[in-house]
Amino acid sequence: MPTAPTEIKQRSRLAKALYGLVGGIALALGIIGIFLPGLPTTPFVLLAAACFAKASPRVHQWMLQHQLIGPMLRNWEEHRSLTLRTKCIAIGSMSVMIAVSIWSFSGRPWIQLSLLILAAIGAATVLRIPTRPQTDSAQK
């Protein structure tokens, strides 16, 4: 039984709305991740950009042109990977902030354990992203 054009249009609107919702949540989490130790920023910003590419080309274009996140997104869209340096900085800074947070919550083992779990999830997320092989021009 063929699908009516109005059903396809409604499904398309629903899909765009869902992509926009997920993109908005991911972007919010990415922004929170800038300030909250253990919550990675990069994967959430990349997810938001992918969602907005399908939901709202205007928002996606805004993200690509943004002064802070634009270079990262353009780099990702070109290479689909992170440099080893970027991964080391991400995991290193996350580790330092988690250590400070765990120390500041001494005597509260459940909070400390939660922070460790969030850090492990964040590190695993960053490590799962492909590492860009070094080129001769990058080594110079």
Secondary structure as the mmCIF struct_conf table of DSSP 4:
data_model
#
loop_
_struct_conf.conf_type_id
_struct_conf.id
_struct_conf.beg_label_comp_id
_struct_conf.beg_label_asym_id
_struct_conf.beg_label_seq_id
_struct_conf.end_label_comp_id
_struct_conf.end_label_asym_id
_struct_conf.end_label_seq_id
HELX_LH_PP_P HELX_LH_PP_P1 PRO A 2 ALA A 4
HELX_RH_AL_P HELX_RH_AL_P1 PRO A 5 PHE A 35
BEND BEND1 LEU A 36 LEU A 36
TURN_TY1_P TURN_TY1_P1 PRO A 37 GLY A 38
BEND BEND2 THR A 41 THR A 41
HELX_RH_AL_P HELX_RH_AL_P2 THR A 42 ALA A 55
HELX_RH_AL_P HELX_RH_AL_P3 PRO A 57 GLN A 65
TURN_TY1_P TURN_TY1_P2 GLN A 67 ILE A 69
HELX_RH_AL_P HELX_RH_AL_P4 GLY A 70 HIS A 79
BEND BEND3 ARG A 80 SER A 81
STRN STRN1 LEU A 82 LEU A 82
HELX_RH_AL_P HELX_RH_AL_P5 LEU A 84 SER A 104
TURN_TY1_P TURN_TY1_P3 PHE A 105 GLY A 107
HELX_RH_AL_P HELX_RH_AL_P6 PRO A 109 ARG A 128
BEND BEND4 ILE A 129 ILE A 129
HELX_LH_PP_P HELX_LH_PP_P2 PRO A 130 PRO A 130
STRN STRN2 THR A 131 THR A 131
HELX_LH_PP_P HELX_LH_PP_P3 ARG A 132 GLN A 134
HELX_RH_AL_P HELX_RH_AL_P7 ASP A 136 GLN A 139
#
